[in-house]
Every structure is written in structure tokens, then in C-alpha cells.
Amino acid sequence: MGAYRSRLSPVMDAGRLHPVTLQFASPYVEAAFRADHARRSVKLVRASLVMGLGQFALFGLLDKLMVPSAFREIQLIRLVACVLLVGCIAYTFAPSFLRRMQGFLVVPPLIVGFAVTAMAVAGQQASEYYDYYAGLILVLIYVHVLLRLRFVLASAVGNMLIAVFLGVSAWLGTPGPALLNTAFFVLSANATGMIASYALEHYARRVFFHTRQQEQTNAEMAEVLNGLRAAQDRLVQQEKMASLGRLTAGIAHEIKNPLNFVNNFAALSGELVDELDAALANREGRPPEAVRAEVEGVLADLRQDVAKIREHGERADAIVRGMLEHARTQRGTPQRTDLNALVEEHVEAACAHFADRHDGFEAALDMDLDAAVGAVAVVPQEISRVVAGLVNNALYAVRERARAVSMGDGAGYVPAVTVRTGRAGERVRIEVADNGVGIPAAAREHVFEPFFTTKPAGEGTGLGLSLAYDLITHGHGGALTFESEEGRGTTFTVTLPAPPLAHEVQVSEAAAFA
């Protein structure tokens, strides 16, 4: 509880209000409030000025009845004030109005207040009319409530107008009872207005501060929620891997040994077929041609069947090996490795291996290796496996698109694979991009799931990307992401943490001060 209070203390201090000026203790919070207050108040202020102009102009109709002897002088004063108010309303549409709103809004009430004082002078001198203080009270209502002036400014304007009005009235020799009546009503109206202004601004400031607090709390809660969701996803993934590990442990014992027997005896059967064929060819008493042709046909079929058994047995063996890789809990030891050299070596090896398996197929290969990557602490055999797997997938994608092009789906296509490395601060990246068939939208969310593959039966096990994701994220604390556009290509990006060594930091600092 004490730690919670200490964390909240700076926030509450920033939201503390000065008891007189109502300013926030923090200048940053104060600036934010003023900008927000101006933005929220501009429509009300504009409407209030228009309404005030209308009232001020319409009240001129009463001048003819109340002070007919000074009607022209008073109308001239009212006309000048109305023209100035129109200019004030026009300025509210200027881009700079919001920045200067509080200072500018002092002007309209001063214009009207001084105009009322001038009309009171004209009316009192011509017809001994003492009731223009009612107009001043209406001005005070606008000052304290409708124009959204800050309490300090509204109080200063209101008291200034009252002081001028009462001072001019006394200078003109207003009778004591009339002057006392005027003073009572305008001072009472101003005091009431000050209380209302103080309460409104205090409430607006408290609402603003608590709203900002709530927004900040919501943002923090959203960040925490996102973190919890990410942690949940990681836990689900880890549980999947753990379940897969338990499953493959059983498969290793139950399938691996029988599978070895199948593969071994398939190979032995192939050798026996070859021996039988040779024995028939060397036999002294050769069988009739019809019998020999029939036996050779059977042997050919047998040889073909044995080859199929060996082919699918080896594929099954590869699947089991891949599952065992997933189930393996012990990782290799990270070593400082020249990442560019590692990438270059295994990219070229993967391309050569792919060409051997697919009738010499080759794609244009572009390697852009950033020298700034340098040596990185990784498990070399794991990173090399990931790189080789990504390059193999890229080559497969461009080969599939090349096949489609050869069947008439486009022309001028050049299969291309690009491998890049780079460093950004304490992280390095490896990108493997291709201009192949791309990944279908419906398959993208399943790309890293075990046993999921878009390749046809016999072409892939669905474990390569899943294992690569596991090696990069859990084994190296990095990230494996991809971007793909169907029919245009795919880019896989491996991101690895690569903090500099202590001596590298010292060298860079020495260079900075050199």
C-alpha cells in the first residue's frame, strides 16, 4: 500500500489546484487544460458573442423611450460598440484564436462595459436616467458564465467595469440613494458571478484532470492486457510444444525401431532381387523364354515396390526425426559466430542441395550482407538449419511459380531469391525474400503450426517452419515473422538479440571521445 501511494503521489501533486488562481501545480497539465478548454469552449463562446451582440443591439429600441433627449448620442455609442463586436466575432474564426482565446475574450466585455458607462453618462446628463447599471449586470453575466473566461480574468474584468461605472457615476454627481442602489446591485451581481465562475472553472479542471487520469489508466490497463494476452499465447504455444514433446517421445520408442526394420529389410529385399536377377541370367539350363519373361516382369514389379517402400520409409523417418527435434529440450551452446559467413555458407549449400534434388533448378540469388552485423552469440547449427529451411522454402515457391508460368500463366518471369542481413542497435536480422507464389491468406495464421503445410503430399512434413519458430523464439529469444502477397512473393525475417560485447562498447566509447 505504501508503494502504491508513493507511485500516485507525483500524479496527485500535478493535479493540485492553487486555491485562488485555480492553476494546476504542473505547468504541463496546465498547458494541456488550457488547450483542451479552448477547444471545447469555442462554439459556446462564439454563440455567446452573437447572442450578446443581438441583445445589445435590440436594447437600443428602449433608448427612444427612456432617454429621448440623448437618443442620437446613445445610438452612436451603441453603433460603434456593435461594429467592434462584429469584428470580435469574426476573429473567433481565425486560426490563432484558440491560442489567444483567454486574452482576447477580455476585449468584448470591456467594449460593451465602457459603452454602457458612456451611455449612462449621456443619459444621466440629458434626462437624469440612472438605470443603465442593469446593462452592466447583463455584461457581468457574460463575463462570469457565458464567455468561459478563467476565474482570475473574469474577476479582474468585472471589478474593473464596476469601478469605472461607479467612479463615473459619482463624478457625475449621482444622488446618494441612486448611487447606493446601483452599487448594491452591481456588486451583488459581480460577487454572485465570481462564485459561479470559480465553481465552474474548478469543476471543469477537476473533470479534465480525472478524465486524463482515467485515459492514462485505461492505456496502462490496455498495455497490461496486451502483455497478458501475449503471455497467454506464449504459454499456449509452450504447452503445445510440451504436448508434442510428450507425444513424440512415445512415437520415438513405438515407431522408430519398426521403421528401421522396414527400411533395412526394404534395402535387403532390393539386393535379393538383384541377386535373383543375376542368378537367372547366369543359370546354365536357361528356362524357356516365356517363363523367363514372366519372371523378369515379376522381378521388375518387385524392384519397383521395394523402391517405393524405401522412399516412403525414408520420408516417415524424416518426419520422426523432425518430431524428435521439436521434443528435444536441451539446446546447443551459443557461440560468438560470424553471422554473415554462416548465412552465406548455408544459403549456397541449400541452393546446391535443392538443385540436386530438382533436376538442376536454379533461381537468381542475391545476397546483401551488412558488414555491421559482425559476430553474434548464437547456436550455429540451429541458425544454419533455420536459414537453410527458409531458403529451401523460397526456392520451392519460385519453382512452383515458374511451373505455372511455363504452363502459360504469365511470361518473362525470372525466379529470384534475396537474402539480406542487417543490424539495428542491439538486434540483427536475416531476411529471406522470394518472388514466388506467396502464401494464401487463409493459411497465414497457421504457418508456424506443427504439421501444417501448403505443399502437396510427399513434398513436406509441415515441421520446418514450426521448428524454425521454436529455435528462434524460444531458443534464441528472437522473433520470426513474415510478409506475403499471394502471387507476388514472401519475405521471412529472423530477428535476433545481439548486444555488443564489453570490449566493443569500450571501443565505441573511445571512438566517440576521440
Beta strands, then each sheet from edge to edge (+ up, - down):
strand 1: 335-338
strand 2: 364-368
strand 3: 375-378
strand 4: 416-424
strand 5: 427-434
strand 6: 479-485
strand 7: 489-497
sheet 1: 1+ 3-
sheet 2: 2+ 4+ 5- 7+ 6-
end
